[in-house]
Amino acid sequence: MNIYIGNLPYSTDEQGLKEWFSQYGEVTRTSVITDRATGRSRGFGFVEMANDDEALAAIEATDGTEYGGRSLVVNEAKPRQERPQGGGGGRPRGGDRRY
């Protein structure tokens, strides 16, 4: 099961997340999301656990707890929603303008 962890301290790294969640069961993958331009943490990440029951126990135990001075938001990660492609509406762009 994939777990979302929000409101992470910006100093959190993947190893720290793995160590913290390993107390609840086997962690198969961790990721801390970073800003592409700066490389700095965006304050959220994901932990994937091998066993769903252990993952649910980890969510229950950690949601709302303090980590690095911040109150965490922890829940089951939801799949990303598909975003509509392309622009829409508005005025046409470019082309031949005749006044």
N, CA, C and O of each residue as an XYZ file, in Angstrom:
396
protein
N       0.845     -1.178      0.000
C       0.000      0.000      0.000
C       0.890      1.240      0.000
O       1.930      1.274      0.658
N       0.472      2.240     -0.736
C       1.205      3.487     -0.827
C       0.596      4.500      0.146
O      -0.621      4.683      0.179
N       1.439      5.148      0.927
C       1.003      6.083      1.968
C       1.497      7.482      1.623
O       2.659      7.671      1.263
N       0.600      8.458      1.737
C       0.951      9.871      1.552
C       1.305     10.465      2.909
O       0.594     10.247      3.890
N       2.402     11.215      2.968
C       2.792     11.917      4.197
C       2.946     13.386      3.840
O       3.827     13.754      3.063
N       2.093     14.220      4.407
C       2.130     15.653      4.135
C       2.599     16.442      5.339
O       2.603     15.944      6.465
N       2.995     17.685      5.086
C       3.492     18.622      6.099
C       4.820     18.156      6.694
O       5.101     18.381      7.871
N       5.627     17.505      5.861
C       6.952     17.054      6.304
C       7.884     18.249      6.500
O       7.795     19.233      5.767
N       8.771     18.165      7.482
C       9.822     19.185      7.583
C      10.656     19.156      6.294
O      10.882     18.090      5.721
N      11.102     20.314      5.852
C      11.855     20.386      4.595
C      13.190     19.656      4.669
O      13.796     19.367      3.637
N      13.649     19.359      5.873
C      14.924     18.653      6.039
C      14.780     17.133      5.928
O      15.784     16.422      5.937
N      13.552     16.627      5.823
C      13.317     15.183      5.767
C      13.883     14.589      4.479
O      13.712     15.148      3.396
N      14.559     13.449      4.615
C      15.045     12.743      3.432
C      14.426     11.342      3.384
O      13.757     10.915      4.324
N      14.659     10.644      2.287
C      14.052      9.323      2.089
C      14.507      8.316      3.132
O      13.716      7.484      3.577
N      15.771      8.381      3.527
C      16.283      7.449      4.537
C      15.582      7.668      5.876
O      15.244      6.703      6.563
N      15.363      8.917      6.248
C      14.666      9.225      7.496
C      13.244      8.692      7.501
O      12.783      8.152      8.507
N      12.544      8.841      6.376
C      11.182      8.300      6.268
C      11.192      6.783      6.398
O      10.353      6.203      7.087
N      12.148      6.147      5.730
C      12.225      4.677      5.771
C      12.465      4.193      7.196
O      11.808      3.260      7.657
N      13.401      4.825      7.888
C      13.688      4.423      9.268
C      12.465      4.602     10.158
O      12.169      3.742     10.988
N      11.756      5.711      9.990
C      10.610      5.996     10.847
C       9.464      5.014     10.599
O       8.863      4.515     11.550
N       9.157      4.731      9.333
C       8.032      3.842      9.026
C       8.386      2.366      9.166
O       7.486      1.532      9.257
N       9.657      2.026      9.186
C      10.071      0.627      9.341
C       9.652      0.039     10.679
O       9.560     -1.181     10.816
N       9.397      0.884     11.661
C       8.944      0.356     12.952
C       7.542     -0.246     12.859
O       7.116     -0.949     13.776
N       6.818      0.018     11.766
C       5.466     -0.514     11.591
C       5.417     -1.695     10.629
O       4.384     -2.355     10.521
N       6.515     -1.973      9.930
C       6.543     -3.086      8.988
C       7.558     -2.849      7.885
O       8.350     -1.907      7.934
N       7.519     -3.728      6.885
C       8.492     -3.669      5.790
C       8.178     -2.524      4.831
O       7.098     -2.466      4.243
N       9.133     -1.623      4.687
C       9.015     -0.505      3.750
C       9.709     -0.918      2.459
O      10.889     -1.269      2.467
N       8.970     -0.876      1.343
C       9.550     -1.285      0.067
C      10.090     -0.112     -0.742
O      10.959     -0.294     -1.594
N       9.575      1.102     -0.478
C      10.053      2.267     -1.224
C       9.648      3.541     -0.501
O       8.591      3.599      0.127
N      10.491      4.558     -0.592
C      10.158      5.880     -0.058
C      10.524      6.932     -1.094
O      11.423      6.733     -1.911
N       9.819      8.045     -1.048
C      10.197      9.178     -1.894
C       9.759     10.469     -1.221
O       8.654     10.569     -0.689
N      10.645     11.449     -1.256
C      10.339     12.799     -0.802
C      10.289     13.645     -2.066
O      11.251     13.674     -2.833
N       9.186     14.327     -2.284
C       8.995     15.089     -3.513
C       9.747     16.412     -3.420
O       9.632     17.143     -2.437
N      10.522     16.703     -4.469
C      11.335     17.917     -4.477
C      10.942     18.830     -5.633
O      10.400     18.390     -6.647
N      11.230     20.098     -5.449
C      11.004     21.098     -6.484
C      12.026     20.881     -7.597
O      13.217     20.743     -7.320
N      11.585     20.849     -8.829
C      12.491     20.590     -9.954
C      13.550     21.675    -10.101
O      14.705     21.386    -10.414
N      13.156     22.913     -9.877
C      14.080     24.029    -10.091
C      15.118     24.151     -8.980
O      16.297     24.384     -9.245
N      14.667     23.991     -7.724
C      15.569     24.237     -6.594
C      16.136     22.968     -5.981
O      17.169     23.014     -5.313
N      15.470     21.824     -6.200
C      15.897     20.579     -5.580
C      15.496     20.477     -4.119
O      15.822     19.495     -3.453
N      14.793     21.482     -3.616
C      14.368     21.522     -2.214
C      13.083     20.718     -2.036
O      12.247     20.661     -2.938
N      12.933     20.099     -0.870
C      11.732     19.331     -0.564
C      10.499     20.220     -0.679
O      10.534     21.398     -0.325
N       9.410     19.641     -1.179
C       8.146     20.365     -1.260
C       7.275     20.098     -0.030
O       6.144     20.579      0.046
N       7.799     19.333      0.930
C       7.081     19.131      2.184
C       6.116     17.960      2.190
O       5.269     17.859      3.078
N       6.235     17.068      1.201
C       5.424     15.854      1.246
C       6.170     14.718      0.565
O       7.124     14.930     -0.184
N       5.704     13.506      0.849
C       6.359     12.346      0.281
C       5.468     11.122      0.357
O       4.305     11.207      0.752
N       6.026      9.987     -0.026
C       5.283      8.734     -0.062
C       6.129      7.611      0.506
O       7.350      7.584      0.354
N       5.446      6.684      1.167
C       6.075      5.465      1.666
C       5.232      4.308      1.156
O       4.009      4.311      1.299
N       5.883      3.325      0.564
C       5.178      2.129      0.122
C       5.537      0.991      1.058
O       6.711      0.715      1.303
N       4.497      0.329      1.582
C       4.709     -0.786      2.504
C       4.195     -2.068      1.869
O       3.205     -2.058      1.138
N       4.876     -3.170      2.154
C       4.565     -4.459      1.542
C       3.224     -5.017      2.003
O       2.530     -5.674      1.227
N       2.851     -4.764      3.256
C       1.663     -5.367      3.852
C       0.616     -4.288      4.138
O       0.907     -3.305      4.820
N      -0.603     -4.469      3.617
C      -1.659     -3.464      3.791
C      -2.055     -3.266      5.250
O      -2.319     -2.138      5.666
N      -2.102     -4.348      6.037
C      -2.471     -4.217      7.449
C      -1.436     -3.394      8.206
O      -1.787     -2.565      9.046
N      -0.164     -3.627      7.907
C       0.898     -2.840      8.546
C       0.828     -1.380      8.101
O       1.057     -0.469      8.897
N       0.509     -1.168      6.829
C       0.388      0.198      6.314
C      -0.754      0.935      7.007
O      -0.605      2.097      7.386
N      -1.887      0.268      7.173
C      -3.027      0.896      7.857
C      -2.688      1.215      9.306
O      -3.084      2.259      9.825
N      -1.953      0.314      9.963
C      -1.520      0.563     11.344
C      -0.570      1.755     11.394
O      -0.635      2.560     12.322
N       0.309      1.872     10.406
C       1.243      3.002     10.349
C       0.493      4.314     10.150
O       0.825      5.322     10.774
N      -0.516      4.304      9.282
C      -1.316      5.511      9.051
C      -1.993      5.933     10.349
O      -1.934      7.097     10.743
N      -2.637      4.974     11.007
C      -3.350      5.273     12.252
C      -2.405      5.802     13.330
O      -2.754      6.714     14.080
N      -1.209      5.223     13.400
C      -0.254      5.601     14.450
C       0.417      6.946     14.184
O       0.814      7.629     15.128
N       0.552      7.339     12.919
C       1.347      8.537     12.615
C       0.537      9.762     12.209
O       1.044     10.879     12.314
N      -0.690      9.599     11.754
C      -1.489     10.753     11.333
C      -1.701     11.704     12.504
O      -2.183     11.301     13.563
N      -1.340     12.961     12.306
C      -1.505     13.971     13.352
C      -0.365     14.041     14.346
O      -0.351     14.922     15.206
N       0.599     13.127     14.246
C       1.725     13.163     15.182
C       2.733     14.218     14.751
O       2.732     14.677     13.609
N       3.588     14.589     15.687
C       4.608     15.586     15.400
C       5.887     14.896     14.948
O       6.334     13.921     15.552
N       6.463     15.419     13.880
C       7.715     14.899     13.333
C       8.541     16.108     12.921
O       8.136     16.877     12.049
N       9.682     16.272     13.540
C      10.533     17.413     13.213
C       9.867     18.746     13.476
O      10.134     19.728     12.783
N       8.995     18.785     14.483
C       8.326     20.033     14.842
C       7.086     20.357     14.025
O       6.528     21.446     14.160
N       6.644     19.431     13.179
C       5.457     19.680     12.350
C       4.440     18.563     12.542
O       4.806     17.398     12.697
N       3.167     18.924     12.530
C       2.086     17.960     12.672
C       1.794     17.338     11.300
O       1.417     18.036     10.359
N       1.973     16.028     11.206
C       1.863     15.345      9.918
C       0.427     15.043      9.513
O      -0.456     14.858     10.351
N       0.227     14.999      8.206
C      -1.015     14.520      7.609
C      -0.638     13.225      6.898
O       0.133     13.238      5.938
N      -1.187     12.104      7.375
C      -0.812     10.795      6.824
C      -2.079     10.045      6.443
O      -2.976      9.870      7.268
N      -2.150      9.599      5.185
C      -3.294      8.807      4.749
C      -2.916      7.947      3.549
O      -1.818      8.061      3.004
N      -3.841      7.090      3.152
C      -3.583      6.244      1.992
C      -3.474      7.132      0.760
O      -4.326      7.988      0.522
N      -2.426      6.922     -0.014
C      -2.230      7.725     -1.228
C      -3.283      7.345     -2.258
O      -3.572      6.167     -2.466
N      -3.839      8.342     -2.887
C      -4.826      8.128     -3.943
C      -4.128      8.230     -5.294
O      -3.196      9.020     -5.446
N      -4.558      7.451     -6.265
C      -3.949      7.565     -7.597
C      -4.147      8.972     -8.147
O      -5.159      9.618     -7.872
N      -3.178      9.440     -8.925
C      -3.283     10.774     -9.520
C      -4.464     10.821    -10.468
O      -4.717      9.880    -11.220
N      -5.181     11.928    -10.421
C      -6.290     12.139    -11.343
C      -5.726     12.534    -12.703
O      -4.739     13.264    -12.792
N      -6.360     12.049    -13.744
C      -5.955     12.447    -15.088
C      -6.335     13.904    -15.288
O      -7.457     14.318    -14.994
N      -5.384     14.670    -15.791
C      -5.670     16.071    -16.091
C      -6.077     16.178    -17.554
O      -5.526     15.483    -18.408
N      -7.052     17.056    -17.846
C      -7.410     17.244    -19.255
C      -6.216     17.797    -20.026
O      -5.479     18.643    -19.518
N      -6.033     17.327    -21.227
C      -4.904     17.754    -22.045
C      -5.279     18.959    -22.892
O      -6.433     19.134    -23.284
N      -4.283     19.780    -23.163
C      -4.461     20.898    -24.082
C      -5.211     22.057    -23.467
O      -5.789     21.951    -22.385
N      -5.187     23.138    -24.167
C      -5.903     24.337    -23.725
C      -7.329     24.269    -24.207
O      -7.715     23.376    -24.962
N      -8.084     25.208    -23.765
C      -9.464     25.211    -24.195
C     -10.017     26.615    -24.174
O      -9.551     27.472    -23.423
N     -11.002     26.840    -24.992
C     -11.694     28.121    -24.982
C     -10.786     29.303    -25.227
O      -9.636     29.159    -25.641
N     -11.319     30.451    -24.966
C     -10.515     31.656    -25.104
C     -10.360     32.068    -26.550
O     -10.976     31.505    -27.454
N      -9.529     33.057    -26.737
C      -9.301     33.590    -28.072
C      -8.277     32.738    -28.808
O      -7.391     32.144    -28.194
N      -8.404     32.685    -30.113
C      -7.399     31.949    -30.877
C      -6.036     32.618    -30.757
O      -5.946     33.838    -30.618
N      -5.009     31.838    -30.811
C      -3.648     32.377    -30.677
C      -2.989     32.443    -32.049
O      -3.184     31.574    -32.899
N      -2.208     33.492    -32.237
C      -1.429     33.616    -33.467
C      -2.308     33.776    -34.689
O      -3.444     34.243    -34.608
N      -1.765     33.386    -35.803
C      -2.537     33.447    -37.032
C      -2.452     34.805    -37.706
O      -1.665     35.664    -37.309
N      -3.260     34.980    -38.711
C      -3.266     36.197    -39.522
C      -4.271     37.172    -38.926
O      -5.463     36.874    -38.844
N      -3.793     38.327    -38.516
C      -4.701     39.332    -37.930
C      -4.985     40.416    -38.960
O      -4.071     41.067    -39.467
N      -6.227     40.591    -39.250
C      -6.628     41.644    -40.197
C      -7.516     42.619    -39.456
O      -8.507     42.237    -38.834
N      -7.142     43.883    -39.532
C      -7.916     44.911    -38.823
C      -8.653     45.785    -39.771
O      -9.355     46.703    -39.346
